[in-house]
Amino acid sequence: MRKFLKKSILEIFQTLYEAHISVKQFIDNKDIDNAMALLADCQDTAIQIGGIIEDSEGEGFVTIGFLEEYCEALYEVSTSISEGNNGNNAQKSLDKKLIKAENSVRNDIKLRLEVVFCPYQASMWDSLESVWRAADADPDCDAYVVPIPYYDRNPDRSLGEFHYEGRNLPDYVPVTHYEVYNFEDRRPDVVYIHNPYDDNNYVTSVDPRFYSSELKKYADHLVYIPYFIAGYFNKPDNYAITRTPGMANSDLIVLQSETLKRIYISNGVDSRKIIVSGSPKTDAVFDHSFSDFPDQWKPLKERKVCLINSSISSFLEWDNFISVLKGMINKLVCEGQYSILWRPHPLLESTINSMRKAKRKEYDEFCKWFSGQSCCVKDELADSRYAIHFSDILLSDYSSLIFSYIPTEKPVIEYFNSKPPITESTVFACDTRSVYYYNYASESADTLAALVNDVLAEDRMKDERMMSYRRSMVNCDGTCGKKTHDLIKKLVLE
């Protein structure tokens, strides 16, 4: 039975106990008509409760028998009033039978949770998937995946092109359309979100019907899981995401480490909201079902595959970002040893249209150039896990994908235009100091090619990198999703 139904039934029992007190008073005052009417109301209520329980637990469920005994007691009291039965005896006999029914509701009726997962971008589904898998496998839980639509932002921040990515989730994920699942009627016990921005995002906006402020109205527990893994902080007390609407509206927030929890608290987030159970994104590495790669990719495996990731922030911050990317790719391909799988951030084109329209032509020309290169393929899949499993090494600017890639134990090179400002006071929510670095502003493309050669031949920093990563994150061994579900289930049922 759903938690809200069980709670409602138990609340109705309290009104029945109060009705018994009124019955006693009517009997003692010789107000037989009102006593009889109230006893009839009690019987109607018990019959309605029985119908709800039968619908939920099935015909003949044990609690139904106790309710029938209660109805018999109501009948006996109504027939004995004219025989001089006093109000105290009537109340005691009714309370005795109702207590049995109430105890049966409390102890015999098991709760079933209804849990809803609301991804908006399919590329971010990996932040929720392992929790969904655990919920879906739980016999006491009904799990629904309800992808919510979103819009690109126009330069004036008005809502632009409409997107719905429910069809882009993996085939094994049963999707319920957002027009079919009625949050107001179903009142789910838990709703998971990974977009905390509501109206505060400059690039996209989920449909306003599904802002966290709206979902909060119908969810018993609104749970936010970050769509990314957090890295290091030079100003931990000025973390903008902690001030988003989704953060304020969420009842629970799932975080990757105790360090990140302290950062959230220092930014004003209520510590009672925070659960430290890891990032579900780390579970993706342990899921080996992502080996059905596109045919277009397979020739790349004739060489070592370099996965080159490019984020939104570098595009916005580096004026020469596209030319740097082109130079890196050109050198690695010219070496004749490597294939390139390029994965731009899924929202990069939307960002260009919304915030850097003057760069659109240069970007399009780069994409045209890239598509004409041998041994080069653009990763256009929504799910990054295929690229993570397919590649031999990751080259990325500072990005959450680095933190998802490290658990593969394959090497990672971070490229940048100035050394990251890491100091003694820098706080690491995920320790990645043992990745390799390439500074394109001071080092040549030849240096990059040599570095790739070296780390693929011998990953000297592997042990240190893995130790630092595992020390800074919790449950990064493939167990995060299950532990998160179990913990939230316990909290919800308390």
VMD Tcl script that draws the C-alpha trace (Angstrom):
set ca {
  {0.00 0.00 0.00}
  {1.13 3.53 -0.72}
  {2.39 5.45 2.28}
  {-0.06 8.32 1.92}
  {-3.01 5.87 1.81}
  {-1.86 4.06 4.94}
  {-1.33 7.39 6.66}
  {-4.82 8.52 5.65}
  {-6.40 5.30 6.97}
  {-4.63 5.69 10.31}
  {-5.82 9.29 10.51}
  {-9.39 8.12 9.83}
  {-9.05 5.64 12.71}
  {-8.37 8.59 15.01}
  {-11.63 10.24 13.90}
  {-13.43 6.96 14.65}
  {-12.03 6.94 18.20}
  {-13.30 10.49 18.57}
  {-16.70 9.36 17.24}
  {-16.82 6.67 19.94}
  {-16.46 9.39 22.57}
  {-19.39 11.25 21.01}
  {-21.44 8.02 20.90}
  {-20.83 7.57 24.66}
  {-21.96 11.12 25.34}
  {-25.13 10.73 23.21}
  {-26.02 7.49 24.98}
  {-25.42 8.96 28.43}
  {-27.59 11.95 27.48}
  {-30.33 9.64 26.14}
  {-29.90 11.18 22.68}
  {-30.61 7.90 20.92}
  {-31.22 9.33 17.42}
  {-27.82 11.04 17.20}
  {-26.09 7.99 18.70}
  {-27.65 5.72 16.08}
  {-26.79 8.13 13.24}
  {-23.17 8.34 14.36}
  {-22.89 4.56 14.67}
  {-24.16 4.27 11.08}
  {-21.55 6.80 9.95}
  {-18.85 4.76 11.67}
  {-20.01 1.63 9.83}
  {-20.00 3.41 6.45}
  {-16.49 4.65 7.16}
  {-15.27 1.15 8.10}
  {-16.76 -0.26 4.89}
  {-14.98 2.43 2.84}
  {-11.67 1.63 4.57}
  {-12.22 -2.05 3.82}
  {-12.73 -1.25 0.14}
  {-9.47 0.72 -0.01}
  {-7.58 -2.14 1.65}
  {-9.10 -4.76 -0.66}
  {-8.11 -2.70 -3.71}
  {-4.56 -2.46 -2.42}
  {-3.96 -5.79 -0.68}
  {-6.54 -8.09 -2.23}
  {-9.79 -9.72 -1.18}
  {-9.68 -11.59 2.12}
  {-6.71 -9.66 3.51}
  {-6.38 -10.18 7.27}
  {-7.31 -6.59 8.18}
  {-10.71 -7.00 6.50}
  {-11.68 -9.58 9.13}
  {-10.88 -7.18 11.95}
  {-12.94 -4.46 10.27}
  {-15.85 -6.90 9.97}
  {-15.58 -7.58 13.72}
  {-15.65 -3.84 14.31}
  {-18.82 -3.52 12.19}
  {-20.42 -6.32 14.21}
  {-19.57 -4.41 17.40}
  {-21.20 -1.31 15.95}
  {-24.37 -3.33 15.25}
  {-24.38 -4.83 18.74}
  {-24.04 -1.39 20.35}
  {-26.89 -0.03 18.21}
  {-29.20 -2.87 19.22}
  {-28.28 -2.73 22.89}
  {-28.91 1.00 23.35}
  {-32.62 0.42 23.89}
  {-31.78 -2.28 26.44}
  {-30.07 0.22 28.69}
  {-26.43 -0.31 27.66}
  {-24.42 2.58 29.09}
  {-22.14 4.81 27.06}
  {-18.95 3.72 28.80}
  {-19.47 0.05 27.90}
  {-20.32 1.02 24.30}
  {-17.14 3.05 23.90}
  {-14.96 0.31 25.39}
  {-16.38 -2.41 23.16}
  {-15.95 -0.28 20.02}
  {-12.43 0.83 20.96}
  {-11.40 -2.77 21.62}
  {-12.39 -3.93 18.12}
  {-11.02 -0.84 16.38}
  {-7.65 -1.24 18.11}
  {-7.31 -4.70 16.57}
  {-8.06 -3.32 13.11}
  {-5.66 -0.41 13.62}
  {-2.84 -2.70 14.76}
  {-3.41 -4.86 11.70}
  {-3.13 -1.82 9.44}
  {0.12 -0.82 11.15}
  {1.71 -4.26 11.24}
  {0.20 -6.37 8.45}
  {0.03 -3.86 5.60}
  {3.44 -3.40 4.00}
  {4.23 -0.10 2.39}
  {4.99 0.13 -1.32}
  {6.94 3.13 -2.42}
  {6.24 4.92 -5.66}
  {9.46 6.46 -6.91}
  {9.74 8.70 -9.97}
  {12.94 9.62 -11.81}
  {12.79 12.83 -13.83}
  {15.78 13.20 -16.15}
  {15.61 15.96 -18.71}
  {18.72 15.36 -20.81}
  {19.41 11.76 -21.78}
  {23.15 12.46 -21.54}
  {22.70 13.04 -17.81}
  {20.71 9.86 -17.17}
  {23.82 8.17 -15.75}
  {23.49 10.38 -12.67}
  {20.22 8.60 -11.85}
  {20.39 5.20 -13.53}
  {21.98 3.04 -10.85}
  {19.55 4.38 -8.23}
  {16.70 3.59 -10.63}
  {18.07 0.06 -11.14}
  {18.04 -0.51 -7.38}
  {14.51 0.88 -7.03}
  {13.29 -1.11 -10.02}
  {14.68 -4.33 -8.51}
  {13.11 -3.65 -5.11}
  {9.95 -5.80 -4.69}
  {8.50 -3.16 -2.36}
  {8.93 -0.32 -4.82}
  {7.26 0.85 -8.03}
  {9.77 2.85 -10.05}
  {8.80 5.13 -12.94}
  {11.06 6.99 -15.35}
  {9.31 10.17 -16.47}
  {11.65 12.25 -18.68}
  {10.63 15.89 -18.59}
  {10.81 18.20 -21.61}
  {12.99 21.26 -21.82}
  {13.61 24.31 -23.98}
  {16.69 26.01 -25.32}
  {17.02 29.63 -24.23}
  {16.96 32.37 -26.82}
  {19.53 35.17 -26.39}
  {16.82 37.25 -24.67}
  {16.22 34.32 -22.25}
  {12.81 33.54 -23.70}
  {11.95 29.88 -24.28}
  {13.19 28.65 -27.64}
  {13.29 25.23 -29.27}
  {11.40 22.43 -27.49}
  {13.14 19.13 -26.67}
  {11.95 15.80 -25.31}
  {14.60 13.10 -24.92}
  {12.56 10.22 -23.52}
  {13.22 8.28 -26.73}
  {16.97 8.72 -26.27}
  {17.25 6.78 -23.05}
  {18.60 3.21 -23.24}
  {16.14 0.69 -24.68}
  {15.99 -1.27 -21.41}
  {14.60 1.73 -19.52}
  {10.77 1.72 -19.52}
  {9.69 5.31 -20.07}
  {6.39 6.82 -18.94}
  {5.39 9.91 -20.92}
  {5.11 13.10 -18.88}
  {1.56 13.67 -20.17}
  {0.51 10.25 -18.84}
  {1.97 10.37 -15.34}
  {-0.17 12.71 -13.23}
  {1.90 13.89 -10.27}
  {-1.04 15.52 -8.56}
  {-3.16 12.37 -8.60}
  {-0.41 9.84 -7.91}
  {1.45 11.80 -5.22}
  {4.73 9.86 -5.47}
  {6.70 9.11 -2.33}
  {9.99 10.11 -3.93}
  {10.82 12.23 -6.99}
  {14.44 12.37 -8.15}
  {15.72 15.32 -10.16}
  {19.16 16.22 -11.50}
  {18.38 19.76 -12.74}
  {18.25 22.25 -9.85}
  {17.99 25.48 -11.86}
  {14.29 25.99 -12.63}
  {14.22 29.43 -14.30}
  {17.84 30.28 -13.46}
  {19.66 28.61 -16.37}
  {20.91 30.79 -19.24}
  {21.17 27.93 -21.76}
  {18.13 25.73 -21.17}
  {14.99 25.56 -19.06}
  {12.96 22.52 -18.18}
  {9.28 22.94 -18.92}
  {7.99 25.25 -16.13}
  {5.38 22.63 -15.25}
  {8.26 20.54 -13.91}
  {10.25 23.13 -12.00}
  {11.32 21.85 -8.59}
  {8.85 24.29 -7.04}
  {6.02 22.49 -8.86}
  {7.20 18.93 -8.24}
  {7.62 19.77 -4.58}
  {3.85 20.26 -4.29}
  {3.15 16.60 -5.06}
  {6.24 14.70 -3.90}
  {6.49 13.47 -0.34}
  {10.28 13.66 -0.78}
  {11.98 15.63 -3.55}
  {15.56 14.36 -3.98}
  {18.31 16.16 -5.89}
  {21.26 14.20 -7.27}
  {23.89 16.32 -9.05}
  {24.23 15.56 -12.76}
  {28.00 15.95 -12.43}
  {30.85 15.00 -10.11}
  {32.36 18.01 -8.35}
  {36.13 18.56 -8.45}
  {38.16 21.17 -6.58}
  {37.22 24.50 -5.01}
  {39.39 27.56 -4.49}
  {36.46 29.51 -3.06}
  {34.37 26.80 -1.38}
  {32.19 29.34 0.44}
  {30.97 30.82 -2.84}
  {29.42 27.83 -4.60}
  {26.60 29.15 -6.79}
  {24.75 25.88 -7.32}
  {23.92 25.69 -3.61}
  {21.73 28.76 -4.08}
  {19.57 27.34 -6.88}
  {15.82 26.78 -6.49}
  {16.18 23.02 -6.69}
  {18.52 23.07 -3.73}
  {16.04 25.07 -1.66}
  {13.06 22.93 -2.67}
  {14.67 19.51 -2.25}
  {14.02 17.51 0.89}
  {17.17 15.44 0.39}
  {20.42 16.07 -1.49}
  {22.73 13.19 -2.45}
  {26.42 14.11 -2.39}
  {29.62 12.32 -3.36}
  {31.83 13.02 -0.33}
  {32.01 14.41 3.19}
  {34.18 17.22 1.84}
  {31.42 18.31 -0.53}
  {28.93 18.10 2.31}
  {31.01 20.58 4.32}
  {31.11 22.89 1.31}
  {27.32 22.78 0.95}
  {26.86 23.48 4.64}
  {29.30 26.41 4.50}
  {27.11 27.81 1.70}
  {24.01 27.69 3.87}
  {22.48 24.31 2.93}
  {20.73 22.60 5.84}
  {22.91 19.66 6.91}
  {19.79 17.61 7.69}
  {19.01 17.51 3.98}
  {22.33 16.00 2.97}
  {23.04 12.33 2.33}
  {26.62 11.33 1.58}
  {26.32 8.12 -0.43}
  {28.47 8.91 -3.47}
  {27.77 9.77 -7.09}
  {25.75 7.26 -9.14}
  {27.84 8.33 -12.14}
  {30.73 6.26 -10.78}
  {28.62 3.10 -11.05}
  {28.63 3.43 -14.83}
  {32.19 2.13 -15.05}
  {31.12 -1.16 -13.54}
  {28.27 -1.63 -16.02}
  {29.72 -3.52 -18.97}
  {26.55 -3.54 -21.05}
  {27.76 -0.55 -23.10}
  {29.77 -2.57 -25.60}
  {27.34 -2.46 -28.52}
  {29.20 0.38 -30.19}
  {28.01 2.08 -33.40}
  {29.41 0.52 -36.58}
  {30.94 3.91 -37.45}
  {33.17 3.65 -34.38}
  {34.54 0.16 -34.91}
  {37.27 1.05 -37.47}
  {38.73 3.42 -34.87}
  {39.86 0.40 -32.88}
  {42.55 -0.35 -35.46}
  {44.52 2.21 -33.45}
  {44.52 3.39 -29.86}
  {41.45 5.57 -29.34}
  {41.83 9.02 -27.80}
  {38.56 10.30 -26.38}
  {38.71 14.10 -26.60}
  {36.14 15.84 -24.46}
  {35.33 19.55 -24.74}
  {33.19 21.36 -22.19}
  {31.03 24.47 -22.31}
  {33.13 26.50 -19.89}
  {36.30 26.30 -22.00}
  {34.41 27.32 -25.11}
  {33.04 30.35 -23.27}
  {36.32 31.29 -21.58}
  {38.93 30.57 -24.30}
  {38.59 32.73 -27.38}
  {40.92 30.39 -29.30}
  {39.28 27.18 -28.06}
  {38.32 25.86 -31.52}
  {41.75 26.44 -33.01}
  {43.38 24.73 -30.00}
  {41.10 21.74 -30.41}
  {41.86 21.54 -34.10}
  {45.60 21.69 -33.48}
  {45.50 18.91 -30.92}
  {43.43 16.61 -33.09}
  {45.47 17.33 -36.20}
  {48.73 16.43 -34.45}
  {47.43 13.20 -32.92}
  {45.98 12.03 -36.22}
  {49.14 13.00 -38.10}
  {51.16 10.83 -35.75}
  {49.42 7.93 -37.43}
  {49.01 6.02 -34.18}
  {45.72 7.29 -32.83}
  {42.05 7.47 -33.63}
  {39.98 10.34 -32.30}
  {36.55 10.08 -30.72}
  {35.45 13.66 -30.06}
  {32.70 14.28 -27.52}
  {31.55 17.90 -27.23}
  {29.31 18.75 -24.30}
  {25.70 17.85 -25.27}
  {24.63 21.46 -24.67}
  {27.52 23.07 -26.51}
  {25.55 23.93 -29.65}
  {22.67 25.28 -27.57}
  {25.17 27.42 -25.67}
  {26.63 28.79 -28.90}
  {23.15 29.70 -30.15}
  {22.20 31.29 -26.85}
  {25.40 33.00 -25.75}
  {28.01 33.01 -28.58}
  {26.18 33.34 -31.90}
  {29.20 35.06 -33.44}
  {31.14 31.82 -33.01}
  {28.60 29.67 -34.84}
  {30.26 29.89 -38.25}
  {33.70 29.00 -36.88}
  {32.24 26.05 -34.98}
  {30.38 24.76 -38.04}
  {33.52 25.01 -40.16}
  {35.46 23.06 -37.54}
  {32.82 20.32 -37.48}
  {32.97 20.10 -41.27}
  {36.77 19.84 -41.14}
  {36.63 17.19 -38.43}
  {34.16 15.02 -40.31}
  {36.55 14.95 -43.26}
  {39.46 13.57 -41.24}
  {40.29 9.90 -41.35}
  {40.17 8.04 -38.04}
  {38.01 10.78 -36.52}
  {34.41 10.33 -35.31}
  {32.16 12.68 -33.38}
  {30.37 11.02 -30.46}
  {26.75 12.05 -30.88}
  {25.30 9.50 -28.47}
  {23.39 10.84 -25.52}
  {25.11 8.46 -23.11}
  {28.82 9.06 -22.42}
  {29.34 5.54 -21.11}
  {29.84 4.10 -24.58}
  {32.73 6.48 -25.19}
  {34.16 5.82 -21.73}
  {34.25 2.06 -22.34}
  {35.37 2.32 -25.98}
  {38.38 4.60 -25.59}
  {41.92 3.94 -24.36}
  {42.72 7.38 -22.96}
  {40.84 10.60 -22.15}
  {42.00 14.09 -23.13}
  {39.74 16.70 -21.59}
  {39.60 20.24 -20.38}
  {38.43 20.58 -16.77}
  {35.19 18.63 -16.82}
  {33.07 16.27 -14.77}
  {33.77 13.62 -17.40}
  {37.30 13.34 -15.97}
  {35.86 12.27 -12.64}
  {33.64 9.67 -14.30}
  {36.54 8.35 -16.37}
  {39.12 7.85 -13.61}
  {37.45 4.70 -12.16}
  {38.19 2.91 -15.46}
  {41.85 3.06 -14.36}
  {42.74 4.27 -17.86}
  {44.98 7.37 -18.16}
  {43.62 10.91 -18.20}
  {45.27 14.04 -19.60}
  {43.79 17.40 -18.69}
  {44.53 20.18 -21.16}
  {44.35 23.86 -20.24}
  {45.62 27.30 -21.17}
  {46.97 28.23 -17.75}
  {47.92 26.07 -14.81}
  {44.88 25.43 -12.58}
  {45.24 27.71 -9.54}
  {45.63 24.93 -6.99}
  {47.04 26.14 -3.66}
  {47.42 24.77 -0.16}
  {43.93 26.08 0.64}
  {42.27 24.37 -2.35}
  {39.55 21.94 -1.28}
  {39.07 18.71 -3.24}
  {35.62 17.11 -3.31}
  {37.18 14.63 -5.76}
  {40.95 14.40 -5.81}
  {42.29 14.39 -9.37}
  {45.75 15.83 -8.78}
  {47.37 12.70 -10.21}
  {46.04 13.08 -13.73}
  {48.49 14.23 -16.40}
  {48.54 17.84 -17.59}
  {49.16 19.51 -20.94}
  {49.37 23.30 -21.20}
  {48.67 24.20 -24.83}
  {49.61 27.84 -24.23}
  {53.22 27.02 -23.32}
  {53.73 23.54 -24.79}
  {53.67 22.43 -28.42}
  {51.39 19.86 -29.97}
  {54.51 17.69 -30.29}
  {54.69 17.69 -26.50}
  {51.10 16.50 -26.32}
  {51.74 13.66 -28.76}
  {54.81 12.61 -26.80}
  {52.82 12.68 -23.55}
  {50.10 10.47 -25.03}
  {52.78 8.06 -26.24}
  {54.40 7.92 -22.81}
  {51.30 7.42 -20.66}
  {49.86 4.74 -22.94}
  {53.19 2.94 -22.77}
  {53.45 3.29 -18.97}
  {50.87 4.94 -16.76}
  {53.26 5.81 -13.95}
  {50.70 7.80 -11.94}
  {47.96 5.18 -12.04}
  {48.31 3.84 -8.49}
  {48.52 7.30 -6.95}
  {45.59 8.54 -9.05}
  {43.34 5.65 -8.05}
  {44.29 5.88 -4.37}
  {43.58 9.63 -4.25}
  {40.27 9.19 -6.07}
  {39.01 6.41 -3.80}
  {40.11 8.24 -0.69}
  {38.18 11.39 -1.64}
  {34.91 9.76 -2.81}
  {32.53 7.36 -1.07}
  {30.99 4.23 -2.60}
  {32.91 4.61 -5.87}
  {33.11 0.82 -6.18}
  {29.84 0.29 -8.06}
  {27.61 0.22 -4.96}
  {26.45 3.86 -4.86}
  {23.05 3.37 -6.52}
  {21.99 0.50 -4.27}
  {23.19 2.19 -1.10}
  {21.51 5.46 -2.05}
  {18.18 3.75 -2.72}
  {18.31 1.74 0.51}
  {19.15 4.80 2.58}
  {16.45 6.99 1.09}
  {13.90 4.18 1.33}
  {14.66 3.88 5.05}
  {14.30 7.63 5.57}
  {11.01 7.78 3.65}
  {9.48 4.87 5.56}
  {10.40 6.20 8.99}
}
mol new
graphics top color blue
foreach p $ca { graphics top sphere $p radius 0.5 }
foreach p [lrange $ca 0 end-1] q [lrange $ca 1 end] { graphics top cylinder $p $q radius 0.2 }
display resetview
